[in-house]
Amino acid sequence: MAFRTFESVSISRRSLFRSSAYLAAGGAMATLPFGRELLASDAAASWPAVTAKINEYVAARKIPNMVAAFGWGDEEPQAISRGKLRFGQAPQADMDSLYRVYSMTKPITGMAAMMLISDGKLGLDQPIADFIPGFANMRVLKKADGPLDDTVPADRPITARHLMTHTAGLGYDIVTKGPLLDAYRKNGIVGGQVSRIPLPGQSRTEPAPGLAAFADRVAKLPLIAQPGTEWSYSIGLDVLGRVIEVASGQSFESFLQDRMFGPAGMTSTFFRVPESEVDRFTDNYGILNGMPLPMDPAKASIYLDKPPIHWGGSGLVMSPRDYDRFLKMVLGYGKIDGKRVMSEPAVRVGTSNLLPKAVNVDKTWIAGQGFGAGGRVVGQTYGWGGAAGTLGSVDFGSGLRAGLFVQYMPSDAFPIRDEFLAALEADMKAMKGKAI
């Protein structure tokens, strides 16, 4: 099988940066003085600007479908869903359709690690070499794109905090340059999978055979920065998945299922989509000169294959309903439907700014913002996005959780995210006006 991985697809670096750069509501929600009574029973009436924007994109056939989900406190979500799972004859998209959430996997992995921290099996600032010995004596490149043998010793060990906040000094196959990128590719250190189909600009990279091998191979290569000193988007959450395995004594997949997905009632969350669920799986489209072309058709998707790695940074396919349940659990400080899934302190710490004090983010694309367990922190808001256009966040100030689900790459082919956020803000302002 020739895996079409993130680095093998002709996707701009800028678009992939932007793909995880937004929260569904930003800081606009936290200070709005309104109550849930202002939300109409019909989602389209509650969110007219968002609804109009979704209708516009689907009617113009720029994308086949889009789903937005909003939940207030512990109430059931409202949904705005338009279009079909693919162009042509296909089922309607809805809250139970399946979407590749890519980097929206990262907050899930981050919160899974917070569970183990709460259990006392993992320390936030514990060296990961305690679990993966190969990380005991790391070297750091003098130049991020320089020769692999031009290094200095790491000043400090990599910790769980570093992995979940992208401050470990690790790279990513979608952003790393020079000899280290070549070494990543040679060793199968890739950040995810996209398609079985040969794609423009592709290169054949066979992923490492499993999460343990992936982490061990990463440990043998130098870092691009001293741990705890720089913010650089990375494979940190993938390595964290291996730490979770060792610390818990379970496979990463089974830990997530036993501790999070099962208890939270997330019944449509998969690393591998079962054949029985293909009929509700979306196609993923590549946008070429404004034209959507199937790049990962559901019925021939790479997500029907057994994944070579359970990527903690990008690996999940989920329904909007399931991701909303994850957000609902986080918004409930670890409780959902009266059932405790995580401890309240674990959620409070995980959704706080965990960036090491020495890290300066002024010249990064999270400038002026914080970072928690796998997700951006802006005021009282926590969340992240995915490479195929998805978004998800919670806002503790207003008690609102929000998600956007769509499937196209690169994510900057259309300004959907910016327009969704602008429409969301407009609807929020209208609600604020009604409250005054």
Backbone hydrogen bonds, N-H to C=O, Kabsch-Sander energy under -0.5 kcal/mol:
donor,donor_aa,acceptor,acceptor_aa,energy
3,F,1,M,-0.9
4,R,195,S,-1.4
5,T,3,F,-1.0
6,F,192,G,-0.8
8,S,5,T,-1.4
9,V,6,F,-1.4
10,S,200,P,-1.0
11,I,9,V,-2.2
16,L,12,S,-1.8
17,F,13,R,-2.2
18,R,14,R,-2.7
19,S,15,S,-1.6
20,S,16,L,-0.6
20,S,17,F,-1.2
21,A,18,R,-1.8
28,A,25,A,-1.2
32,L,29,M,-1.8
34,F,32,L,-1.7
38,L,35,G,-1.9
39,L,36,R,-1.6
40,A,38,L,-0.5
43,A,41,S,-0.5
46,S,42,D,-1.8
47,W,43,A,-2.4
51,T,47,W,-2.5
52,A,48,P,-2.4
53,K,49,A,-1.9
54,I,50,V,-2.3
55,N,51,T,-2.8
56,E,52,A,-2.2
57,Y,53,K,-1.9
58,V,54,I,-2.2
59,A,55,N,-2.7
60,A,56,E,-1.8
61,R,58,V,-1.2
62,K,57,Y,-1.7
63,I,57,Y,-0.9
66,M,82,R,-2.1
67,V,405,F,-2.4
68,A,80,I,-2.7
69,A,403,G,-2.4
70,F,78,Q,-2.7
71,G,401,R,-2.4
73,G,71,G,-0.6
73,G,399,G,-3.5
75,E,72,W,-2.3
78,Q,70,F,-3.9
80,I,68,A,-2.7
81,S,79,A,-0.5
82,R,66,M,-2.3
84,K,64,P,-1.4
85,L,91,P,-2.5
90,A,88,G,-0.6
93,A,83,G,-2.7
97,S,94,D,-1.7
98,L,280,R,-3.1
99,Y,318,M,-3.1
101,V,99,Y,-0.7
101,V,316,L,-1.8
102,Y,316,L,-0.8
104,M,101,V,-2.6
105,T,102,Y,-2.2
106,K,103,S,-1.5
108,I,104,M,-0.6
109,T,105,T,-2.2
110,G,106,K,-2.8
111,M,107,P,-2.5
112,A,108,I,-1.9
113,A,109,T,-2.2
114,M,110,G,-1.8
115,M,111,M,-1.5
116,L,112,A,-1.4
117,I,113,A,-2.0
118,S,114,M,-2.4
119,D,115,M,-1.9
120,G,116,L,-0.7
120,G,117,I,-0.7
121,K,116,L,-2.2
122,L,116,L,-1.1
126,Q,123,G,-1.7
128,I,158,I,-2.6
130,D,127,P,-1.6
131,F,128,I,-1.8
132,I,128,I,-2.8
135,F,132,I,-2.2
136,A,133,P,-2.0
138,M,135,F,-0.5
140,V,152,V,-3.1
141,L,223,L,-3.0
142,K,150,D,-2.5
146,G,143,K,-2.3
150,D,147,P,-1.5
151,T,149,D,-1.1
152,V,140,V,-2.2
154,A,138,M,-2.4
160,A,123,G,-0.5
160,A,126,Q,-1.1
161,R,124,L,-2.5
163,L,159,T,-1.9
164,M,160,A,-2.3
165,T,161,R,-1.2
166,H,162,H,-0.5
166,H,163,L,-0.8
167,T,162,H,-2.4
168,A,162,H,-0.7
175,V,172,Y,-1.6
176,T,172,Y,-3.2
180,L,177,K,-0.6
181,L,177,K,-0.6
181,L,178,G,-0.6
182,D,178,G,-1.7
183,A,179,P,-2.3
184,Y,180,L,-2.6
185,R,181,L,-2.4
186,K,182,D,-2.4
187,N,183,A,-2.0
188,G,185,R,-1.2
189,I,184,Y,-3.1
190,V,188,G,-1.4
194,V,4,R,-3.6
195,S,4,R,-1.3
202,Q,199,L,-1.9
205,T,3,F,-0.8
205,T,203,S,-0.7
208,A,188,G,-2.3
210,G,208,A,-2.2
214,F,210,G,-2.2
215,A,211,L,-2.5
216,D,212,A,-2.4
217,R,213,A,-2.4
218,V,214,F,-2.1
219,A,215,A,-2.1
220,K,216,D,-0.7
220,K,217,R,-0.7
221,L,218,V,-1.7
223,L,139,R,-2.8
224,I,169,G,-3.2
225,A,169,G,-0.6
228,G,167,T,-3.6
229,T,226,Q,-1.5
230,E,226,Q,-0.5
232,S,166,H,-2.8
232,S,230,E,-0.6
235,I,171,G,-2.0
238,D,235,I,-0.7
239,V,235,I,-2.2
240,L,236,G,-2.2
241,G,237,L,-1.1
242,R,238,D,-1.0
242,R,239,V,-0.6
243,V,239,V,-1.9
244,I,240,L,-2.5
245,E,241,G,-1.6
246,V,242,R,-2.1
247,A,243,V,-2.9
248,S,244,I,-2.2
249,G,245,E,-2.0
250,Q,245,E,-0.7
255,F,251,S,-2.5
256,L,252,F,-2.3
257,Q,253,E,-2.2
258,D,254,S,-2.9
259,R,255,F,-2.8
260,M,256,L,-2.0
261,F,256,L,-2.7
262,G,257,Q,-2.5
264,A,260,M,-2.5
265,G,262,G,-1.5
266,M,261,F,-3.0
267,T,265,G,-1.2
270,F,317,V,-3.0
273,V,303,Y,-2.8
277,E,274,P,-2.1
278,V,275,E,-1.3
280,R,277,E,-1.6
281,F,278,V,-1.9
282,T,98,L,-2.3
283,D,85,L,-2.0
284,N,296,D,-1.3
285,Y,407,Q,-1.3
286,G,293,L,-3.3
287,I,409,M,-2.5
288,L,286,G,-0.7
288,L,291,M,-2.8
289,N,287,I,-0.5
291,M,288,L,-1.9
293,L,286,G,-2.9
295,M,284,N,-2.9
296,D,284,N,-1.9
300,A,297,P,-1.5
301,S,298,A,-1.3
304,L,301,S,-1.6
305,D,302,I,-1.2
311,W,309,I,-1.3
315,G,311,W,-1.9
317,V,270,F,-2.9
318,M,99,Y,-2.8
319,S,268,S,-1.1
321,R,95,M,-2.5
323,Y,319,S,-2.4
324,D,320,P,-2.2
325,R,321,R,-1.7
326,F,322,D,-2.1
327,L,323,Y,-2.5
328,K,324,D,-2.8
329,M,325,R,-2.3
330,V,326,F,-2.2
331,L,327,L,-3.2
332,G,328,K,-1.6
333,Y,330,V,-2.0
334,G,329,M,-2.6
335,K,332,G,-1.1
336,I,339,K,-2.6
339,K,336,I,-2.1
341,V,334,G,-3.7
341,V,339,K,-0.5
342,M,334,G,-1.7
347,V,343,S,-1.6
348,R,344,E,-2.6
349,V,345,P,-2.6
350,G,346,A,-2.4
351,T,347,V,-2.0
352,S,349,V,-1.6
354,L,352,S,-0.8
354,L,371,F,-3.2
359,V,356,P,-1.8
360,N,229,T,-0.8
361,V,359,V,-0.6
364,T,361,V,-2.0
367,A,364,T,-1.2
369,Q,366,I,-2.2
370,G,377,V,-2.6
372,G,375,G,-3.4
373,A,350,G,-3.1
374,G,164,M,-1.8
374,G,372,G,-1.8
376,R,383,G,-2.0
377,V,370,G,-2.2
378,V,381,T,-2.4
381,T,378,V,-2.2
382,Y,394,V,-2.2
383,G,376,R,-1.6
384,W,392,G,-1.8
386,G,390,T,-2.4
389,G,386,G,-1.7
391,L,404,L,-2.2
392,G,384,W,-1.7
393,S,402,A,-2.4
394,V,382,Y,-2.4
395,D,400,L,-2.3
396,F,380,Q,-2.6
399,G,395,D,-1.9
400,L,395,D,-1.0
401,R,71,G,-2.6
402,A,393,S,-2.4
403,G,69,A,-2.2
404,L,391,L,-2.2
405,F,67,V,-2.9
408,Y,388,A,-1.4
409,M,285,Y,-2.3
413,A,410,P,-1.8
416,I,414,F,-0.6
419,E,415,P,-2.4
420,F,416,I,-2.9
421,L,417,R,-2.6
422,A,418,D,-2.3
423,A,419,E,-2.4
424,L,420,F,-2.7
425,E,421,L,-2.5
426,A,422,A,-2.1
427,D,423,A,-2.4
428,M,424,L,-2.3
429,K,425,E,-2.4
430,A,426,A,-1.9
431,M,427,D,-2.1
432,K,428,M,-2.3
433,G,429,K,-2.3
434,K,430,A,-1.7
435,A,431,M,-1.3
436,I,432,K,-0.9
436,I,433,G,-0.5
